[in-house]
Amino acid sequence: MAGLQQTNSEKILLSWVRQSTRNYPQVNVINFTSSWSDGLAFNALLHSHRPDLFDWNAVASQQSPVQRLDHAFNIARKHLGVEKLLDPEDVATACPDKKSILMYVTSLFQVLPQQVTMESIREVEMLPRHSRVTTEEHIQVHHQQLFSQEVSCFTFLL
């Protein structure tokens, strides 16, 4: 379970994302998994720093999650030079891979303005514990532990 706690760099990154997307009411990023599934967070993050690149309302209201994700990844590649490291279909799930999302958001962090206020960092630290580690992450770890125990028991029987 210790591995599920956020590192300082994750807190800073989450603070930066929340600060950048604050003016987008449809977006509430509380983690690096399910908060990104619908594609709105990636697009809001890009739009907050580069509103000249696309019409936010058109993207937010008319496209499916896969289309929104594809849009964000293509905009980032074309205009910011950030490679398309993720497949939209892999992110548009109930619980996308945390490490993959972190890697991609870090790539965006490296090319976009990086101002993070102490207020934003405090806000992330004040998020309820269950928001920082999602139920899906708890279930995933629990299932991994159970599977590991089953494999150990099976190996012992052999």
C-alpha positions in Angstrom: 0.0 0.0 0.0 2.9 2.4 0.6 3.5 2.4 -3.1 0.1 4.0 -3.7 1.0 7.2 -1.8 1.7 10.2 -3.9 5.3 11.4 -4.2 6.2 15.0 -3.9 6.7 15.2 -7.7 3.2 13.8 -8.2 1.7 16.4 -5.8 3.4 19.2 -7.7 2.2 17.8 -11.0 -1.3 17.3 -9.7 -1.2 20.8 -8.3 -0.1 22.2 -11.6 -2.9 20.4 -13.5 -5.5 21.5 -11.0 -4.3 25.1 -11.1 -4.2 25.0 -14.9 -7.7 23.5 -15.3 -9.4 25.5 -12.5 -11.5 27.5 -15.0 -13.0 24.5 -16.6 -16.1 23.4 -14.6 -16.4 20.1 -16.4 -12.9 19.1 -15.2 -11.9 18.0 -11.7 -8.6 16.2 -11.7 -8.1 14.4 -8.4 -5.8 11.5 -9.5 -3.7 10.2 -12.4 -6.1 7.5 -13.4 -9.9 8.0 -13.7 -9.8 11.8 -13.9 -8.3 11.5 -17.4 -10.6 8.9 -18.9 -13.0 11.3 -20.7 -10.3 13.3 -22.4 -11.5 16.6 -20.9 -8.6 17.0 -18.6 -6.0 16.7 -21.3 -7.8 19.1 -23.5 -8.4 21.6 -20.7 -4.8 21.5 -19.7 -3.7 22.3 -23.3 -6.4 24.9 -23.8 -5.5 26.7 -20.5 -2.0 27.3 -21.8 -2.7 27.6 -25.5 -6.3 28.7 -26.1 -5.4 29.7 -29.6 -5.0 26.1 -30.7 -8.7 25.0 -30.6 -12.3 25.9 -29.6 -12.8 24.4 -26.1 -16.6 24.3 -26.4 -16.5 22.4 -29.6 -14.2 19.7 -28.2 -15.9 19.5 -24.8 -19.5 19.2 -26.0 -19.5 17.3 -29.3 -17.0 14.5 -29.1 -16.7 11.1 -27.5 -14.0 10.4 -24.9 -11.9 8.6 -27.5 -12.2 11.5 -29.9 -11.4 14.0 -27.2 -8.3 12.0 -26.2 -7.2 11.7 -29.8 -7.7 15.4 -30.3 -5.6 16.3 -27.3 -2.8 13.9 -28.2 -2.7 15.2 -31.8 -2.7 18.8 -30.7 0.2 18.2 -28.3 2.2 16.3 -31.0 1.6 18.9 -33.7 1.9 22.1 -31.8 4.1 21.2 -28.7 6.2 18.4 -30.0 5.0 15.9 -27.4 4.9 12.4 -28.9 1.6 10.5 -28.8 2.7 8.1 -26.0 -0.8 6.9 -25.2 -3.6 5.3 -27.2 -7.0 6.9 -26.7 -8.6 3.5 -26.3 -6.2 2.6 -23.4 -7.1 5.8 -21.5 -10.8 5.8 -22.1 -11.4 3.1 -19.5 -12.6 3.2 -15.9 -9.0 3.0 -14.6 -6.3 3.9 -17.1 -2.7 3.0 -16.2 -1.4 5.6 -13.7 2.3 5.4 -14.8 1.4 6.0 -18.4 -0.8 9.0 -17.5 2.0 10.4 -15.2 4.6 10.0 -18.0 2.4 11.8 -20.5 1.4 14.6 -18.2 5.1 15.0 -17.2 5.9 15.4 -20.9 3.3 18.2 -21.1 4.7 19.8 -17.9 8.1 20.0 -19.6 6.8 22.1 -22.5 4.0 24.2 -21.0 4.4 27.1 -18.4 5.1 25.5 -15.0 4.0 28.0 -12.5 2.6 26.2 -9.4 1.5 28.2 -6.4 1.8 27.0 -2.8 -1.9 27.4 -2.5 -2.4 24.8 -5.3 0.0 22.4 -3.5 -1.8 22.8 -0.2 -5.1 22.2 -2.0 -3.8 18.8 -3.3 -2.5 17.9 0.2 -6.0 18.6 1.6 -7.8 16.4 -0.8 -9.6 13.6 1.0 -7.4 10.5 1.3 -9.9 8.4 -0.7 -9.6 10.9 -3.5 -5.9 10.6 -3.8 -6.0 6.8 -3.9 -9.1 5.7 -5.8 -11.3 2.8 -5.0 -10.2 1.2 -8.3 -6.5 1.4 -7.2 -7.3 -0.2 -3.8 -9.3 -3.0 -5.6 -6.4 -3.5 -8.1 -3.8 -3.8 -5.3 -6.1 -6.1 -3.3 -6.6 -8.4 -6.4 -2.9 -8.4 -7.0 -2.2 -9.5 -3.4 -4.8 -12.2 -3.6 -3.5 -13.5 -6.9 0.0 -13.5 -5.5 -1.1 -15.5 -2.5 -2.9 -18.0 -4.7 0.1 -18.4 -6.9 2.3 -18.9 -3.7 -0.1 -21.5 -2.4 -0.3 -23.3 -5.7 3.5 -23.4 -6.0 3.8 -24.7 -2.4 1.4 -27.5 -3.3 3.5 -28.5 -6.3 
